[in-house]
Amino acid sequence: MVRLRLQRHGRKKSPYYHIVAADSRKKRDGRIIENLGRFNPVSNPVLVKVDTERVIYWLNTGAQPSETVERILRKEGVYYRMHLQRWNKSAEEIEETLNKWKEDRDSKETQLPTGKEAKKAALKVEEEAFKAEQEKRAEAAAKKAEEARIAKEKEEAEAKAKAAAEAEAKEAEKAEEAKAEEKADDSKKEAKAEKPAEEAAEAKADDTKEEKAPEAKAEEKADDSKKEAKAEKPAEEAAEAKADDAKEEKAEGEEKKEEK
């Protein structure tokens, strides 16, 4: 089977290609049937030359293009020319339509960059992405530092407020202690002021007691006499009981003598 494909030529890292018709069983750089054009992707603009009539001949005879060759042929309008030929357009109409189509294509098409330009563009994109990442990290670090600063200021403010509250509480306690001390001093003063009055009352009571002392002494003497009388009464009772016992013993003695 005939295949339309690219055949590599040129130096290392600077290739160009021939568009060829070759037997599919042959190697890429082997023997070819016909050379149909040239393709150079390194040049700027990209170089593409195609023998359109011969390519259409091979396509109509059943040759199969590779994917890359098919893209090139579509881009050059070969398939569009075949389509117009199938519609039985005249050669002038085909050329006019293709020229207009190519003008529209060229006006919209952007030139493909070379390998160096593509590398530069890729490096530029990477640098921009790296810078954006660095800026993002710097913003995150700045935000974190700002949050830490705000948190620290908040903690310091809370600590100051707490210290002020503690100081106020201590001052309030001191004020209360001072009031309590003043109240205690006032109580002591009142107690001292009342003490002379109590002493005077006690002195007066003592005087009253002294006045009542003779009467009390007389009462005490009467009580002592009563106590002595009460103490003597048991002694008398004991003497009487002793006399009764003696009498009983005597009577018993007499009874015993009579019995004898």
Phi, psi and omega in degrees: 000136178280137182230135175268120185211179180263141175241122188283140173219176177096180182275177176294134181065010175216066186271159164220163189229148170260137173270118188230158169255123185216162176289133183296342180276347180277161176291164182302315183260021181275202184291140181245165177267316182203143176268123187249356178163190182220147180220122180234102182281349184277328183292160179228108006284167181295133182269126176223120175233126184227132172278092190299316184297316181290324178296316179296323178300312182293323178294322179288337179271003175102009177292143182251121179279152171288170182298318181294315180295322179298319177297318180296316181294321178294320180294328180274358176083016181293316180292327177294320177298316178299321179297316180294323178295323179296330178275011176058039174283151178286164181297321180294316179296320179297314182295319180295316181295318180292321179296318178295318179298319180292324178297314177298320180296315182292327179291329181267338187283139173256142182294137178287135180286155176285176180299316180295316179296321178296319178296317179298317179297319179295318178296321179296318178297318179296318179297317178297318179296320179295316178298318179298320179295318179297317178297319179298316179295320179297318177297318179297318179295318179296319179297317179297317179296320179296317178298319178296319179297316180297317179297320180295316178298320179297315179299316179298318179297317178297319179296318178296317179297319179296316179297318179297318179297318178297319179296317178298319179297317178297317179297320178297318178298317179298318179297317178296318177298319179297318178297318180297319178296317179298319180297318178296319178298319178297320179297318179298318180297317178297320179296318178296322179292325180283334184300313177302323179295319178295318179299319179297318180296320178296318179298318179297320178296321178297318179299319179297319179298318179298321179296323181275000186299315180300316179299318180295321180295321179296317178297318179298321181294320178296319179297321180295321180296317178300315180298320181292323180294318178297323180290325180287329183298318176297325179296319179295318180297322179294321179294318178298316180297323180293320179295321179295320179297320180295320179297316181297318180296321180294320181293319179297321180296320181292320180297319180297320181295317181298321180295323178294000000 
